[in-house]
Amino acid sequence: MGRLTGKRALATAAGQGIGRASVIAMAREGAEVIATDVNDAALESLSEAWARLRTESPQGDALGQIVTRRLDVLDLESITEAVQAVGAVQVLFNCAGIVAHGTILDCDEEQWDLSVRLNMTAMYRMCRAVLPDMIAGGGGSIVNMASVASSVIAAPNRFVYGATKAGVIGLTKAIACDFIGQGIRANAICPGTVESPSLEERMRRTDDYEAARRAFVARQPMNRLGRPEEIAALVVYLASDESSYTTGTEHVIDGGWTNT
Ligand code: NAD
């Protein structure tokens, strides 16, 4: 039996990066996962990867499953439709988020608005849509993706990113506090820098890829970036009943960036 056997999980931004690693890790532990993203090609590639993994795995039937579904978290109608179609879940993993580069002086109204809508409003809407059925079903676990660049620590040129990820932590704690009596747990995850397609793209967009990579690695005392699978392991723990006494927390998982 897997650590998440019997649980249904809904995840956003599951097509690549930490989201993809996390839905695979949850399904490996027996969960029935509804993996959503706005990128259809990424979802197709996830489905193919999961089908291969299932065929090759010696665990066979003990594995859960991954069902993919398009969901644009910027669109309230898309959220409402998806949550209605999916029905009750015991785990919600809100992973969607974007990084905007720059200080407050670089952050125009458009950049501010998009970051707030994607990093925070989408999470508010997802939680609000999922909670009633989760409560009616006896409870569940909400895992929200923040970042160590938030209220934990400031990173240079991460003005609106840090502000919105701090908001994610506040939103998560508020939900944990309000619904603790109804079996709901809510926790935030605060990674340091993790290898992902969007990080790779950001480094490639700079004039000097190697220098950009060295600068990211230099922030990490372990002298390497994190791997999506390392964050996925924490998602599985927080989604599972192993973390039944844990709620309202921010989990720093940053290769020693802030505490060494
Ligand atoms: P990523 O940025 O490479 O991928 C993001 C995914 O989000 C993509 O599949 C994309 O299609 C999807 N997405 C974008 N807009 C969407 C929308 N409107 N609706 C639904 N899906 C949408 O992945 P990542 O770097 O692993 O980041 C995932 C999360 O982890 C983000 O919230 C990010 O802020 C957070 N995070 C990442 C790092 C890191 O270093 N990679 C560190 C800390 C926190």
Boltz pocket constraint, residues with backbone or C-beta under 6 A from the ligand:
constraints:
  - pocket:
      binder: B
      contacts: [[A, 12], [A, 13], [A, 14], [A, 15], [A, 16], [A, 17], [A, 18], [A, 19], [A, 36], [A, 37], [A, 38], [A, 39], [A, 42], [A, 71], [A, 72], [A, 73], [A, 74], [A, 94], [A, 95], [A, 96], [A, 97], [A, 98], [A, 99], [A, 118], [A, 145], [A, 146], [A, 147], [A, 148], [A, 189], [A, 190], [A, 191], [A, 192], [A, 193], [A, 194], [A, 195], [A, 196], [A, 197], [A, 198], [A, 199], [A, 228]]
      max_distance: 6.0
